[in-house]
Amino acid sequence: MNGDCREGILKNINAALKSRKLYPAGHPATIAPIAKTYELLMDDLKSRNNLSIALVNEALLYEEDFVQGAESLYTDLIQHMGGKNIDAIIFEKGLSQKEVGSLFEIMAGADIKGAELQKEMYNRGVKHITLKSMPIGKRNILEIYNGAVEVVKNVMGEVRMGKIPRSEPVESIVGEMTDSVLSDPNAMIGLTMIKNYDNYLYNHSVNVSILSLSLARFMGLSDQEIHDAGVGALLHDIGKTGVSEQIIRKPGGLSSEEWEKVKEHPLLGSKIIKRMDGMNEAVGRIIYEHHIKYDHSGYPQTTSSLHPLSQIICICDAYDALTTLRVYQKPHDPSEAVKILTNFSGKHFNPETLGAFVRMMGVYPVGTMVRLASNEVGVVTRLNQDAPERPVVKVLYGSDGLEADSPYELDLLSNGSLDIVTNVNPSFTSTDLESFFEGEASEQG
């Protein structure tokens, strides 16, 4: 790491924030430190995919190094991060000078803090800078995931008892999930590896919602569309409450009569949504259409044009099903599942929507177990969007084939000599991916 570059970046970030207290946006005194910050960031990002500036117990860290004398040298930066409840600022390769300028405007201007700041960044089109925070009183992502499972379970339980569920718990949990997806989409997608067979219907609903929120965000849809996609996905199988549990849980193949009953669940689900107060009309429609394919095969039969969000749910539903152990199917590796979906582009799936999904998931989606050229084996935990073939891997088994005492992270973009040789079937190892990602989420909290 270039110490002068680091000092220059911190100095100019501090100057940019300080100048915003004295001058309006666009003033020469504010433009100069923004331009210099961008120039230095671009120089430092030549040798890495991202860099982080973090605040830990009022101490400033540049990457993993404590910055000596930061409290006196970079007072404005520390005050703004602390006052806005920002734990870390992460700059990613590919950022623009406009994004850097927007960062300082948001940090110095808007009267918001915590996860709301990242929402504002997203609304302004800032895609290569992330503001991380864990606001006091807010739950970590594993708690949010488990909370979502409980919401789905409660909603379906109420429907089975003949009650009309309240929409507020659904709206609230999707709001929390959306904040988490905006803050750290990789970590949230990692949680979709949780495949509880006994609670399949509930976990599947939450997984599809996370994937749908992530895809809607990746496609740059509006806040309302992202929210509707999340709610529709979370409740996409609510109509199965009207199908006998004996049929839903049947281990073998279904008879033609039983299959016809299952095919009723999109219609039943859309009817339930119409009776719930405060639900957007779009939610009921995408639930009705989530099994109708792009070529209008599937069910229910219709010749009407499909809602754009329906295809998001359709794709994410298929992906989660493919990566889940079923009585009639071994789980597919995440990268294999993506390849299977691409075979149906233009037939079952909208090519544009599927293309966005493939780009979002990358060559090696989060959750893929891989072997490196060094013979180390690990799990993909984060993507490098500008180099999808070179993700971040958490190494679990060393080059000697033995389980690592302390798993460690390798960013393959920064380790140019390390290539992924092949995928690894997790069942051939002692690693349980569900437990692994639960542990990763717990560490974040």
Secondary structure, DSSP 8 states (H G I E B T S, - for coil): --HHHHHHHHHHHHHHHHHHHHS-TT-HHHHHHHHHHHHHHHHHTTS-SEEEEEEETTEEEETTEE-TTHHHHSHHHHHHHHHTT--EEEEETT--HHHHHHHHHHHHT-S--THHHHHHHHHTT--SEEEE---TT---HHHHHHHHHHHHHHHHHHHHTT----SHHHHHHHHHHHHHHHH-HHHHHHHTT---STTHHHHHHHHHHHHHHHHHHHTT--HHHHHHHHHHHHTTTGGGGGS-HHHHT-SS---HHHHHHHTTHHHHHHHHHHHSTT--HHHHHHHHHTTB-TTS-BSS---S---HHHHHHHHHHHHHHHTS-BTTB----HHHHHHHHHTTBTTTB-HHHHHHHHHHH-SS-TT-EEEETTS-EEEEEE--TT-TTS-EEEEEE-TTSSEEEEEEEEETTT-TT--EEEE--GGGSS--HHHHHHHHHHHH-
